Amino acid sequence: MTTTATRPSPAPSPSTAKRKRNWRWLRLAVPVAVVIAVFIATAIVHTLQQADPGDKNYLDPGSPAAIGSSRLADALRGQGITVTRVTTTYQASSTLWARKDATLFVTAPAYTDVEHLTESKWFPPGSHIVLVRADDSFLQQTDWPASTAGERWTASAPAPGCDLFEARAAVHKRYYKTSAKNCYQGGVVEFGVGPATVDLVGAADPFRNDRLDEHDNRAFALSLLGRNRQVIWLDRHDQDKWPTSDGPVVTDRPAPDRPDDSTADDSPEATTETPEQGDGGGTAVPQTPGDSGGSGQDGQQPTHQPDGEAQQARHEADTFPPQVWGVVLLVLLALAAFAAASARRLGTPVAERLPSRVPANETMLGHARLYHRGGSRGPSLRILKQTARRRITEHLGLHAAATDEALADASGLPVERFTEVFSANRRLRRDSDLVAATRQLQDLMRDVLNTSPGDNEGDNQ
């Protein structure tokens, strides 16, 4: 009875197994990378859509832009409320003392002189201070009983939840915690600072032209800013400092009100002039005794001047608005995505049909010329060795990863010949070295392929 031995299936080569592992890793990494890229792009676009307090149109009472507040200023004037626009913290304080029982509306608290804006001695009795989106860096410089508790992705309009307001307004974006009155789930808080009342509003939406008609934003803004008959609108878009050379007169009691003809004009574009020290018609901002102590003889307050390098670096960083850097980052992400989509070797090669048939010898000669032009003697010999070893193992019916000893036993040839051809590392400095190694490989293949796998077994018997 004759039995036929089945030849074992060849195991995948190490290079094939490595490519499969890489492809499995890519199938997991690529979707995760796409999701991360989508989240980053969404965050950048959302940041670009946010109003920048450094923009000159941001909550400007005379700007008709989407982020301006000309519509709200007109609505306040329509109710008989005087709107006075000022541009510095000192002007705001001077005008507040000149116009008692007024509301000071601070649109960008981070750009104000926090020290002089928030101390209670700068507020006359009956003042109402409204600040938009004050952050922790601002509140930590004050002794106010409030701090930020968090921030939402977008502004929501919950019910007021307090007896101060009745309208729903989109103010619940940045929200605060305080022991005083809390409205709109922390979107608006109110507390007393000396003789004044302070309101913190967590979103700018109720004051913007493009959001004024959403929800009940108009009613909320008018009720908040319309408590007094005058609104002092502090419109500041860069960092402010309290003046030192023309500082306020040092007194221990409020000065009398200025006459009506010396105050700022009620038009939306009017700006209160800075009163000069010693000018009998100016408004004196009160200070407590001893507050005027400074380094100079005239009682001026010392100011800290940043060094030249820091000031220059800040000026260069502020050359472009934040939207420009966001667009640059989006372009870089798009270029990275395009490069990843166009990159090669992201997976296993895909076999495609050639547009025309090419003779095998021309393909072989083309590859040989490319290897020769690149001086790739080592890779060329390695490819020849892999092909020869595959043909030899298939002829002898052995595993593809068979050792040199197994090849020698199956073929009956000395093991030194296989070791010298397959395992020896030769240095191919010239083309003649590659030709010699190739001839030695051909001789080994000819001897093995001319030998039947059963010849060696018959000889042993």
Secondary structure, 3 states (H helix, E strand, C coil): CCCCCCCCCCCCCHHHHHHHHHHHHHHHHHHHHHHHHHHHHHHHHHHHHCCCCCCCCCCCCCCCCCCCCHHHHHHHHHCCCEEEEECCHHHHHHHHHHCCCCEEEECCHHHCCHHHHHCHHHCCCCCEEEEECCCHHHHCCCCCCEEEEEEEEEEECCCCCCCCCCCCCCCEEEEEEECCEEEHHHCEEEEEECCEEEEEECCCHHHCCCCCCCCCHHHHHHHHHCCCCEEEEECCCCCCCCCCCCCCCCCCCCCCCCCHHHCCCCCCCCCCCCCCCCCCCCCCCCCCCCCCCCCCCCCCCCCCCCCHHHHHHHHHHCCCCHHHHHHHHHHHHHHHHHHHHHCCCCCCCCCCCCCCCCCHHHHHHHHHHHHHHCCCHHHHHHHHHHHHHHHHHHHHCCCCCCCHHHHHHHHCCCHHHHHHHHHCCCCCCCHHHHHHHHHHHHHHHHHHHCCCCCHHHHHHC
